[in-house]
Amino acid sequence: MKRRTMRGLRDLCALPAEEDGLDPRRDRKDQSRSKASRKGLSLCKQAMRALDLELALWPWAIDIGLMIVAVEPAPDASCLRVYLVWADASLGRLDVLTRMGGRAPALRAAVSHAITRKRAPRLEFEAAPPGTVFNSDFEEGGHDDLE
């Protein structure tokens, strides 16, 4: 797109601004990329359920009180970031994340069985910072809730 000259803009408006002469549709697309899509958030919810079920089968995860706090797209639905917390204070962050990284293929397989996609998303594990409240807007829909 051609950028308009200041002389041409002065003829069209009283006070030319920085964004004058730019296509506003491009700005909207850039803003929407930062938001997670409804499908991506739905995938995160399905992945969280599958991972919870898989962790319930592992005795060491139960022993240390390992829980999944949130799953979110990172940066899109091809890769999911899984936030973890655990109750056993004797285990360090590196120990837990190393153990989870070793079990990542089994966890990814569990997620791929639970979802309907051509490719299973990659999983990244991260320790949830203490006191962090995660946004659960995608759970407000109500149509997926099991009661």
MDAnalysis code that builds the backbone (N, CA, C; Angstrom):
import MDAnalysis as mda
import numpy as np

u = mda.Universe.empty(441, n_residues=147, atom_resindex=np.repeat(np.arange(147), 3), trajectory=True)
u.add_TopologyAttr("name", ["N", "CA", "C"] * 147)
u.add_TopologyAttr("resid", np.arange(1, 148))
u.add_TopologyAttr("resname", ["MET", "LYS", "ARG", "ARG", "THR", "MET", "ARG", "GLY", "LEU", "ARG", "ASP", "LEU", "CYS", "ALA", "LEU", "PRO", "ALA", "GLU", "GLU", "ASP", "GLY", "LEU", "ASP", "PRO", "ARG", "ARG", "ASP", "ARG", "LYS", "ASP", "GLN", "SER", "ARG", "SER", "LYS", "ALA", "SER", "ARG", "LYS", "GLY", "LEU", "SER", "LEU", "CYS", "LYS", "GLN", "ALA", "MET", "ARG", "ALA", "LEU", "ASP", "LEU", "GLU", "LEU", "ALA", "LEU", "TRP", "PRO", "TRP", "ALA", "ILE", "ASP", "ILE", "GLY", "LEU", "MET", "ILE", "VAL", "ALA", "VAL", "GLU", "PRO", "ALA", "PRO", "ASP", "ALA", "SER", "CYS", "LEU", "ARG", "VAL", "TYR", "LEU", "VAL", "TRP", "ALA", "ASP", "ALA", "SER", "LEU", "GLY", "ARG", "LEU", "ASP", "VAL", "LEU", "THR", "ARG", "MET", "GLY", "GLY", "ARG", "ALA", "PRO", "ALA", "LEU", "ARG", "ALA", "ALA", "VAL", "SER", "HIS", "ALA", "ILE", "THR", "ARG", "LYS", "ARG", "ALA", "PRO", "ARG", "LEU", "GLU", "PHE", "GLU", "ALA", "ALA", "PRO", "PRO", "GLY", "THR", "VAL", "PHE", "ASN", "SER", "ASP", "PHE", "GLU", "GLU", "GLY", "GLY", "HIS", "ASP", "ASP", "LEU", "GLU"])
u.atoms.positions = np.array([
    [0.836, -1.172, 0.000],
    [0.000, 0.000, 0.000],
    [0.885, 1.241, 0.000],
    [0.483, 2.241, -0.787],
    [1.236, 3.488, -0.853],
    [0.955, 4.337, 0.371],
    [1.988, 4.873, 0.953],
    [1.826, 5.783, 2.078],
    [1.538, 7.167, 1.530],
    [0.523, 7.793, 2.095],
    [0.140, 9.123, 1.618],
    [1.134, 10.171, 2.102],
    [1.279, 11.187, 1.317],
    [2.176, 12.269, 1.699],
    [1.461, 13.203, 2.671],
    [2.227, 13.957, 3.449],
    [1.654, 14.901, 4.405],
    [0.832, 15.976, 3.696],
    [1.265, 16.364, 2.514],
    [0.536, 17.397, 1.777],
    [-0.863, 16.896, 1.411],
    [-0.959, 15.660, 0.953],
    [-2.245, 15.074, 0.603],
    [-3.130, 14.882, 1.822],
    [-2.532, 14.557, 2.971],
    [-3.304, 14.371, 4.194],
    [-3.849, 15.693, 4.717],
    [-3.097, 16.754, 4.565],
    [-3.564, 18.068, 5.024],
    [-4.810, 18.509, 4.260],
    [-4.880, 18.089, 3.011],
    [-6.063, 18.435, 2.214],
    [-7.291, 17.664, 2.695],
    [-7.091, 16.475, 3.262],
    [-8.202, 15.615, 3.652],
    [-8.658, 15.817, 5.094],
    [-7.792, 16.299, 5.963],
    [-8.187, 16.441, 7.368],
    [-7.530, 17.674, 7.986],
    [-8.089, 18.099, 9.102],
    [-7.590, 19.301, 9.767],
    [-6.285, 19.029, 10.500],
    [-6.228, 17.911, 11.251],
    [-5.032, 17.565, 12.019],
    [-4.552, 16.169, 11.633],
    [-3.550, 16.054, 10.779],
    [-3.043, 14.733, 10.424],
    [-2.353, 14.083, 11.623],
    [-2.622, 12.798, 11.808],
    [-2.032, 12.054, 12.923],
    [-1.125, 10.946, 12.391],
    [-0.464, 10.267, 13.305],
    [0.490, 9.216, 12.964],
    [-0.152, 8.085, 12.152],
    [-1.374, 7.693, 12.531],
    [-2.010, 6.543, 11.885],
    [-2.797, 6.902, 10.633],
    [-2.868, 8.162, 10.257],
    [-3.575, 8.561, 9.049],
    [-2.874, 7.995, 7.822],
    [-3.672, 7.470, 6.904],
    [-3.117, 6.918, 5.676],
    [-2.778, 5.441, 5.769],
    [-2.995, 4.837, 6.932],
    [-2.729, 3.411, 7.092],
    [-4.029, 2.627, 7.042],
    [-3.949, 1.399, 6.619],
    [-5.120, 0.539, 6.523],
    [-5.508, 0.045, 7.918],
    [-6.697, 0.384, 8.425],
    [-7.078, -0.027, 9.778],
    [-7.300, -1.534, 9.900],
    [-7.555, -2.221, 8.804],
    [-7.746, -3.673, 8.873],
    [-6.479, -4.392, 9.289],
    [-5.345, -3.854, 8.937],
    [-4.080, -4.485, 9.334],
    [-3.856, -4.392, 10.842],
    [-4.273, -3.293, 11.425],
    [-4.126, -3.131, 12.870],
    [-4.977, -4.151, 13.618],
    [-6.178, -4.392, 13.166],
    [-7.056, -5.359, 13.831],
    [-6.494, -6.764, 13.765],
    [-5.911, -7.144, 12.647],
    [-5.348, -8.486, 12.530],
    [-4.190, -8.683, 13.502],
    [-3.361, -7.657, 13.653],
    [-2.235, -7.777, 14.579],
    [-2.713, -7.935, 16.012],
    [-3.793, -7.256, 16.385],
    [-4.304, -7.364, 17.738],
    [-4.947, -8.718, 17.984],
    [-5.624, -9.288, 16.995],
    [-6.313, -10.563, 17.200],
    [-5.343, -11.723, 17.289],
    [-4.131, -11.574, 16.767],
    [-3.157, -12.662, 16.843],
    [-2.710, -12.918, 18.275],
    [-2.716, -11.894, 19.091],
    [-2.256, -12.057, 20.460],
    [-3.279, -12.809, 21.312],
    [-4.546, -12.760, 20.927],
    [-5.572, -13.481, 21.666],
    [-5.606, -14.938, 21.228],
    [-5.893, -15.814, 22.170],
    [-6.049, -17.219, 21.836],
    [-7.438, -17.424, 21.243],
    [-7.513, -18.260, 20.239],
    [-8.798, -18.499, 19.594],
    [-9.650, -19.435, 20.443],
    [-10.920, -19.482, 20.126],
    [-11.843, -20.357, 20.845],
    [-11.434, -21.812, 20.657],
    [-11.021, -22.171, 19.451],
    [-10.598, -23.549, 19.187],
    [-9.319, -23.889, 19.951],
    [-8.414, -22.939, 20.026],
    [-7.178, -23.164, 20.774],
    [-7.432, -23.362, 22.255],
    [-8.341, -22.566, 22.810],
    [-8.672, -22.706, 24.223],
    [-9.425, -24.006, 24.497],
    [-10.244, -24.420, 23.543],
    [-10.935, -25.696, 23.673],
    [-9.930, -26.845, 23.648],
    [-8.932, -26.749, 22.792],
    [-7.873, -27.751, 22.741],
    [-7.125, -27.810, 24.065],
    [-6.854, -26.665, 24.661],
    [-6.159, -26.614, 25.946],
    [-6.966, -27.321, 27.032],
    [-8.264, -27.115, 27.025],
    [-9.122, -27.746, 28.020],
    [-9.129, -29.268, 27.841],
    [-9.216, -29.728, 26.592],
    [-9.174, -31.162, 26.327],
    [-7.830, -31.752, 26.734],
    [-6.755, -31.040, 26.443],
    [-5.424, -31.511, 26.805],
    [-5.266, -31.576, 28.313],
    [-5.806, -30.602, 29.020],
    [-5.707, -30.591, 30.481],
    [-6.426, -31.793, 31.086],
    [-7.599, -32.117, 30.549],
    [-8.326, -33.299, 31.032],
    [-7.532, -34.575, 30.797],
    [-6.967, -34.715, 29.596],
    [-6.196, -35.912, 29.262],
    [-4.950, -36.026, 30.139],
    [-4.281, -34.903, 30.367],
    [-3.074, -34.922, 31.200],
    [-3.410, -35.235, 32.660],
    [-4.534, -34.712, 33.152],
    [-4.960, -35.040, 34.515],
    [-5.206, -36.531, 34.674],
    [-5.865, -37.122, 33.698],
    [-6.133, -38.561, 33.756],
    [-4.842, -39.369, 33.698],
    [-3.905, -38.938, 32.879],
    [-2.634, -39.648, 32.753],
    [-1.798, -39.520, 34.025],
    [-1.782, -38.326, 34.630],
    [-1.020, -38.145, 35.869],
    [-1.600, -38.959, 37.022],
    [-2.906, -39.196, 36.990],
    [-3.545, -39.977, 38.046],
    [-3.073, -41.432, 38.036],
    [-2.489, -41.891, 36.929],
    [-1.990, -43.268, 36.829],
    [-0.563, -43.426, 37.340],
    [0.112, -42.323, 37.606],
    [1.511, -42.384, 38.012],
    [1.633, -42.210, 39.521],
    [2.113, -43.240, 40.220],
    [2.219, -43.148, 41.689],
    [3.117, -42.004, 42.171],
    [4.216, -41.737, 41.482],
    [5.112, -40.671, 41.946],
    [4.454, -39.311, 41.834],
    [3.584, -39.127, 40.847],
    [2.894, -37.841, 40.703],
    [1.906, -37.637, 41.845],
    [1.268, -38.715, 42.257],
    [0.330, -38.638, 43.377],
    [1.084, -38.402, 44.677],
    [2.240, -39.066, 44.832],
    [3.033, -38.936, 46.061],
    [3.525, -37.509, 46.302],
    [3.909, -36.818, 45.251],
    [4.420, -35.448, 45.444],
    [3.310, -34.404, 45.331],
    [2.094, -34.831, 45.051],
    [0.977, -33.887, 44.941],
    [1.032, -33.049, 43.686],
    [1.471, -33.646, 42.594],
    [1.603, -32.925, 41.329],
    [0.233, -32.643, 40.732],
    [0.016, -31.384, 40.370],
    [-1.255, -30.981, 39.761],
    [-0.982, -30.067, 38.579],
    [-1.858, -30.151, 37.605],
    [-1.801, -29.254, 36.460],
    [-2.711, -28.071, 36.771],
    [-2.140, -26.885, 36.760],
    [-2.888, -25.679, 37.086],
    [-3.554, -25.103, 35.846],
    [-2.819, -25.084, 34.741],
    [-3.354, -24.488, 33.519],
    [-2.616, -25.037, 32.316],
    [-3.281, -24.982, 31.182],
    [-2.682, -25.304, 29.889],
    [-3.072, -24.158, 28.967],
    [-2.070, -23.617, 28.262],
    [-2.354, -22.513, 27.355],
    [-1.516, -22.641, 26.099],
    [-2.010, -22.100, 24.977],
    [-1.242, -22.143, 23.735],
    [0.027, -21.309, 23.857],
    [1.126, -21.843, 23.336],
    [2.390, -21.118, 23.408],
    [3.189, -21.335, 22.136],
    [3.271, -20.513, 21.219],
    [2.533, -19.287, 20.954],
    [1.196, -19.543, 20.274],
    [1.017, -20.739, 19.734],
    [-0.272, -21.093, 19.139],
    [-0.608, -22.530, 19.535],
    [-1.624, -23.113, 18.920],
    [-2.105, -24.426, 19.328],
    [-1.179, -25.573, 18.908],
    [-0.118, -25.295, 18.161],
    [0.816, -26.353, 17.793],
    [1.739, -26.717, 18.957],
    [1.776, -25.871, 19.965],
    [2.578, -26.116, 21.163],
    [1.774, -25.642, 22.375],
    [1.702, -26.486, 23.383],
    [0.941, -26.145, 24.591],
    [1.882, -26.038, 25.776],
    [1.725, -24.990, 26.561],
    [2.503, -24.816, 27.782],
    [1.654, -25.298, 28.944],
    [2.212, -26.240, 29.712],
    [1.510, -26.862, 30.836],
    [2.132, -26.336, 32.121],
    [1.317, -25.690, 32.963],
    [1.788, -25.147, 34.231],
    [1.499, -26.146, 35.344],
    [2.535, -26.436, 36.134],
    [2.453, -27.456, 37.178],
    [2.716, -26.861, 38.557],
    [2.086, -27.454, 39.555],
    [2.415, -27.178, 40.955],
    [2.517, -28.522, 41.667],
    [3.281, -28.559, 42.754],
    [3.409, -29.777, 43.544],
    [3.534, -29.415, 45.002],
    [3.092, -30.356, 45.840],
    [3.023, -30.087, 47.271],
    [4.323, -30.417, 47.995],
    [5.112, -31.337, 47.487],
    [6.333, -31.774, 48.154],
    [7.421, -30.710, 47.994],
    [7.728, -30.027, 49.076],
    [8.705, -28.931, 49.030],
    [10.141, -29.425, 48.907],
    [10.382, -30.719, 49.184],
    [11.743, -31.241, 49.109],
    [12.216, -31.395, 47.666],
    [11.291, -31.449, 46.722],
    [11.660, -31.563, 45.313],
    [11.824, -30.178, 44.703],
    [12.894, -30.019, 43.974],
    [13.145, -28.748, 43.317],
    [12.448, -28.666, 41.972],
    [12.416, -27.468, 41.443],
    [11.785, -27.210, 40.157],
    [12.426, -28.040, 39.050],
    [13.740, -28.087, 39.042],
    [14.466, -28.816, 38.000],
    [14.170, -30.307, 38.052],
    [14.071, -30.875, 39.265],
    [13.776, -32.308, 39.402],
    [12.423, -32.658, 38.792],
    [11.421, -31.881, 39.110],
    [10.069, -32.163, 38.628],
    [9.988, -31.959, 37.115],
    [10.550, -30.865, 36.619],
    [10.469, -30.593, 35.187],
    [11.278, -31.592, 34.372],
    [12.389, -32.082, 34.917],
    [13.171, -33.114, 34.242],
    [12.390, -34.418, 34.163],
    [11.740, -34.761, 35.232],
    [10.940, -35.989, 35.257],
    [9.755, -35.882, 34.294],
    [9.119, -34.726, 34.254],
    [8.007, -34.524, 33.333],
    [8.501, -34.517, 31.881],
    [9.657, -33.948, 31.651],
    [10.230, -33.953, 30.300],
    [10.543, -35.355, 29.820],
    [10.956, -36.217, 30.735],
    [11.213, -37.610, 30.384],
    [9.947, -38.366, 30.033],
    [8.846, -37.960, 30.614],
    [7.561, -38.616, 30.348],
    [6.751, -37.886, 29.270],
    [7.329, -36.876, 28.656],
    [6.616, -36.076, 27.658],
    [6.068, -36.897, 26.492],
    [6.801, -37.892, 25.951],
    [6.219, -38.674, 24.855],
    [4.935, -39.409, 25.253],
    [4.902, -39.975, 26.454],
    [3.700, -40.667, 26.918],
    [2.559, -39.679, 27.136],
    [2.871, -38.508, 27.659],
    [1.846, -37.487, 27.868],
    [1.318, -36.947, 26.540],
    [2.207, -36.775, 25.589],
    [1.778, -36.301, 24.271],
    [0.894, -37.343, 23.592],
    [1.220, -38.615, 23.777],
    [0.386, -39.679, 23.214],
    [-1.000, -39.668, 23.851],
    [-1.059, -39.433, 25.153],
    [-2.356, -39.362, 25.833],
    [-3.188, -38.196, 25.315],
    [-2.528, -37.074, 25.067],
    [-3.237, -35.914, 24.525],
    [-3.709, -36.207, 23.099],
    [-2.875, -36.869, 22.303],
    [-3.263, -37.147, 20.919],
    [-4.436, -38.112, 20.842],
    [-4.570, -39.006, 21.812],
    [-5.727, -39.908, 21.837],
    [-6.999, -39.179, 22.241],
    [-6.858, -38.119, 23.005],
    [-8.024, -37.399, 23.515],
    [-8.561, -36.354, 22.542],
    [-7.733, -35.899, 21.613],
    [-8.156, -34.829, 20.708],
    [-8.316, -35.360, 19.294],
    [-8.970, -34.577, 18.461],
    [-9.130, -34.933, 17.055],
    [-8.409, -33.876, 16.234],
    [-7.153, -34.141, 15.967],
    [-6.325, -33.233, 15.185],
    [-5.392, -34.055, 14.315],
    [-4.912, -33.441, 13.265],
    [-3.981, -34.133, 12.379],
    [-2.647, -34.390, 13.088],
    [-2.195, -33.404, 13.843],
    [-0.919, -33.530, 14.570],
    [-1.142, -33.218, 16.044],
    [-0.491, -33.991, 16.877],
    [-0.576, -33.734, 18.315],
    [0.316, -32.544, 18.656],
    [-0.128, -31.671, 19.533],
    [0.697, -30.508, 19.890],
    [1.895, -30.916, 20.748],
    [2.972, -30.153, 20.618],
    [4.126, -30.351, 21.495],
    [3.766, -29.846, 22.879],
    [4.391, -30.407, 23.888],
    [4.109, -29.998, 25.266],
    [5.357, -29.374, 25.878],
    [5.178, -28.221, 26.498],
    [6.244, -27.564, 27.266],
    [5.771, -27.491, 28.704],
    [6.623, -27.892, 29.631],
    [6.242, -27.887, 31.040],
    [6.915, -26.724, 31.748],
    [6.147, -26.082, 32.611],
    [6.639, -24.926, 33.355],
    [6.073, -24.972, 34.764],
    [6.901, -24.619, 35.723],
    [6.425, -24.525, 37.104],
    [5.623, -23.242, 37.245],
    [4.439, -23.361, 37.795],
    [3.588, -22.184, 37.982],
    [4.154, -21.338, 39.114],
    [4.295, -20.052, 38.908],
    [4.775, -19.189, 39.983],
    [3.784, -19.206, 41.149],
    [4.280, -19.178, 42.376],
    [3.368, -19.206, 43.523],
    [2.455, -17.994, 43.550],
    [1.196, -18.237, 43.845],
    [0.223, -17.160, 43.963],
    [-0.333, -16.670, 42.642],
    [-0.001, -17.344, 41.533],
    [-0.484, -16.911, 40.242],
    [-1.910, -17.414, 40.031],
    [-2.774, -16.529, 39.563],
    [-4.145, -16.896, 39.228],
    [-4.228, -16.943, 37.717],
    [-4.649, -18.083, 37.187],
    [-4.723, -18.248, 35.744],
    [-6.114, -17.931, 35.245],
    [-6.170, -17.376, 34.045],
    [-7.431, -17.006, 33.412],
    [-8.092, -18.257, 32.856],
    [-9.342, -18.489, 33.223],
    [-10.051, -19.661, 32.738],
    [-11.312, -19.243, 31.994],
    [-11.182, -18.268, 31.093],
    [-12.330, -17.780, 30.329],
    [-12.972, -18.866, 29.484],
    [-12.170, -19.811, 28.996],
    [-12.719, -20.819, 28.106],
    [-13.578, -21.823, 28.847],
    [-13.572, -21.838, 30.173],
    [-14.409, -22.763, 30.927],
    [-15.799, -22.190, 31.181],
    [-16.032, -20.946, 30.804],
    [-17.315, -20.320, 31.067],
    [-18.397, -20.761, 30.097],
    [-18.028, -21.456, 29.015],
    [-19.003, -21.854, 28.013],
    [-20.085, -22.752, 28.543],
    [-19.769, -23.700, 29.363],
    [-20.754, -24.550, 29.986],
    [-21.158, -25.754, 29.176],
    [-20.948, -25.765, 27.856],
    [-21.401, -26.897, 27.061],
    [-20.486, -28.104, 27.218],
    [-19.245, -27.906, 27.647],
    [-18.332, -29.034, 27.833],
    [-18.266, -29.521, 29.270],
    [-18.878, -28.816, 30.195],
    [-18.745, -29.157, 31.610],
    [-19.451, -30.467, 31.920],
    [-18.787, -31.294, 32.679],
    [-19.387, -32.558, 33.109],
    [-19.952, -32.370, 34.516],
    [-21.214, -32.572, 34.674],
    [-21.822, -32.419, 35.994],
    [-22.648, -33.621, 36.328],
])
